[in-house]
Amino acid sequence: MEQQKPLKKDKRALRTATKLSGIGIQMGVTIYLGNLLGAWLDQKFNTTFLEISITLLSIFLSTYLLIVKAKKLNT
């Protein structure tokens, strides 16, 4: 009887899919935590602009991290 050899392409595809789903989760968590931090700071300092500012900053940060990780996947 011949043993079946595992396909390397399937393993690579699974690893890539895992990394991509991790990137999506990381983006969502970063933006959510940025929003929570901004809302908390708005309440603490009695302001109205920190939630929006920190949420936008977290969106830019998560987009930057997405680009860096996408470049790593392509190399």
C-alpha positions as CSV (number, residue, x, y, z in Angstrom):
1,M,0.0,0.0,0.0
2,E,1.1,3.5,-0.8
3,Q,1.0,6.2,1.7
4,Q,-0.7,9.4,0.7
5,K,1.6,12.4,0.7
6,P,0.1,15.6,2.2
7,L,-0.3,18.4,-0.3
8,K,1.9,21.3,0.4
9,K,-0.4,23.7,-1.4
10,D,-3.3,22.8,0.9
11,K,-1.2,23.5,4.0
12,R,0.0,26.8,2.6
13,A,-3.5,27.8,1.7
14,L,-4.7,27.0,5.2
15,R,-1.9,28.9,6.8
16,T,-2.6,31.9,4.6
17,A,-6.3,31.8,5.4
18,T,-5.5,31.6,9.1
19,K,-3.2,34.6,8.9
20,L,-5.7,36.6,7.0
21,S,-8.5,35.9,9.4
22,G,-6.2,36.9,12.3
23,I,-5.6,40.2,10.5
24,G,-9.3,40.9,10.3
25,I,-9.8,40.1,14.0
26,Q,-6.9,42.3,14.9
27,M,-8.3,45.2,12.9
28,G,-11.7,44.9,14.5
29,V,-10.3,44.6,18.0
30,T,-7.9,47.6,17.5
31,I,-10.7,49.8,16.2
32,Y,-13.1,48.7,19.0
33,L,-10.6,49.3,21.7
34,G,-9.7,52.7,20.3
35,N,-13.4,53.6,20.3
36,L,-13.7,52.5,23.9
37,L,-10.7,54.4,25.0
38,G,-11.9,57.6,23.2
39,A,-15.4,57.3,24.8
40,W,-13.8,56.8,28.3
41,L,-11.5,59.8,27.8
42,D,-14.5,61.9,26.6
43,Q,-16.3,61.1,29.8
44,K,-13.3,61.6,32.0
45,F,-12.3,65.0,30.6
46,N,-15.8,66.1,29.7
47,T,-15.0,66.6,26.0
48,T,-16.7,65.6,22.7
49,F,-13.8,65.2,20.2
50,L,-11.6,62.5,21.7
51,E,-13.8,59.5,20.8
52,I,-13.8,60.4,17.2
53,S,-10.1,61.4,17.1
54,I,-8.9,58.2,18.8
55,T,-11.2,56.0,16.7
56,L,-9.8,57.5,13.5
57,L,-6.3,57.1,14.8
58,S,-7.0,53.4,15.6
59,I,-8.4,53.0,12.0
60,F,-5.2,54.4,10.5
61,L,-3.1,52.2,12.8
62,S,-5.0,49.0,12.0
63,T,-4.8,49.8,8.2
64,Y,-1.0,50.4,8.5
65,L,-0.6,47.0,10.3
66,L,-2.8,45.4,7.6
67,I,-0.5,46.7,4.9
68,V,2.7,45.6,6.7
69,K,1.3,42.1,7.3
70,A,0.0,41.8,3.7
71,K,3.5,42.7,2.4
72,K,5.0,39.9,4.6
73,L,2.5,37.4,3.2
74,N,3.5,38.3,-0.4
75,T,7.2,37.8,0.2
